[in-house]
Amino acid sequence: VTPTGHVYEMYAPHQDGLSVATTLETDGVSYRAGDKDATIPAVAASASVKGSRLFLTVTNCHAEQAATVAVQLRGGSATGATARTLTGEIHSHNTFDRPAALEPEPLDVAAHGASFNLELPPASVSTLSIELE
């Protein structure tokens, strides 16, 4: 499976879910695009809910710096969560000789109550499955 295939699988829980609004306050990541300077948000997120489960997928777009994300649940409270992250050197890829060079790995998260912090590695896509009460 390619890293792109893993990312697709990590976003799959959002399918048929009810979209949940997210608000992000984040720094930007600057880069050069041809002869122009450009900036993108350092962190991006998607959220959806199915039953009593909230799915949160968060991307840290910075290639070198980790990001701390403060998650605040409005109208709900977390009773626990499981999380995985896909991260690595940005030019890494899976090959026939190394088919598992990049694979999602467990990510530690203590999701309890209405707010918690999430530590994101550089250049990562992380997905959380949060049980709500």
Solvent accessible surface area in square Angstrom, and as a share of the most:
residue,aa,sasa,rsa
1,V,121,0.69
2,T,82,0.48
3,P,32,0.20
4,T,106,0.62
5,G,27,0.26
6,H,24,0.11
7,V,41,0.23
8,Y,146,0.55
9,E,83,0.37
10,M,1,0.00
11,Y,75,0.29
12,A,34,0.26
13,P,45,0.28
14,H,34,0.15
15,Q,101,0.45
16,D,148,0.77
17,G,26,0.25
18,L,128,0.64
19,S,95,0.61
20,V,56,0.32
21,A,102,0.79
22,T,60,0.35
23,T,115,0.67
24,L,74,0.37
25,E,171,0.77
26,T,55,0.32
27,D,118,0.61
28,G,42,0.40
29,V,24,0.14
30,S,88,0.57
31,Y,102,0.39
32,R,145,0.53
33,A,50,0.39
34,G,74,0.71
35,D,111,0.58
36,K,142,0.60
37,D,113,0.59
38,A,30,0.23
39,T,88,0.51
40,I,68,0.34
41,P,81,0.51
42,A,12,0.09
43,V,11,0.06
44,A,46,0.36
45,A,26,0.20
46,S,45,0.29
47,A,12,0.09
48,S,4,0.03
49,V,32,0.18
50,K,78,0.33
51,G,80,0.77
52,S,59,0.38
53,R,86,0.31
54,L,14,0.07
55,F,27,0.11
56,L,13,0.06
57,T,0,0.00
58,V,1,0.01
59,T,29,0.17
60,N,1,0.01
61,C,46,0.27
62,H,41,0.18
63,A,48,0.38
64,E,144,0.65
65,Q,113,0.50
66,A,70,0.54
67,A,19,0.15
68,T,85,0.49
69,V,21,0.12
70,A,73,0.57
71,V,15,0.08
72,Q,120,0.53
73,L,25,0.12
74,R,206,0.75
75,G,95,0.91
76,G,25,0.24
77,S,26,0.17
78,A,4,0.03
79,T,63,0.37
80,G,16,0.16
81,A,29,0.22
82,T,99,0.57
83,A,10,0.08
84,R,84,0.31
85,T,7,0.04
86,L,14,0.07
87,T,45,0.26
88,G,33,0.32
89,E,105,0.47
90,I,102,0.52
91,H,140,0.62
92,S,44,0.28
93,H,112,0.50
94,N,25,0.13
95,T,57,0.33
96,F,209,0.87
97,D,137,0.71
98,R,156,0.57
99,P,83,0.52
100,A,59,0.46
101,A,32,0.25
102,L,22,0.11
103,E,82,0.37
104,P,25,0.16
105,E,102,0.46
106,P,121,0.76
107,L,28,0.14
108,D,139,0.72
109,V,30,0.17
110,A,75,0.59
111,A,1,0.01
112,H,119,0.53
113,G,28,0.27
114,A,54,0.42
115,S,65,0.42
116,F,18,0.08
117,N,93,0.48
118,L,1,0.00
119,E,99,0.44
120,L,2,0.01
121,P,33,0.21
122,P,43,0.27
123,A,27,0.21
124,S,3,0.02
125,V,22,0.12
126,S,0,0.00
127,T,15,0.09
128,L,2,0.01
129,S,23,0.15
130,I,0,0.00
131,E,55,0.24
132,L,36,0.18
133,E,148,0.67
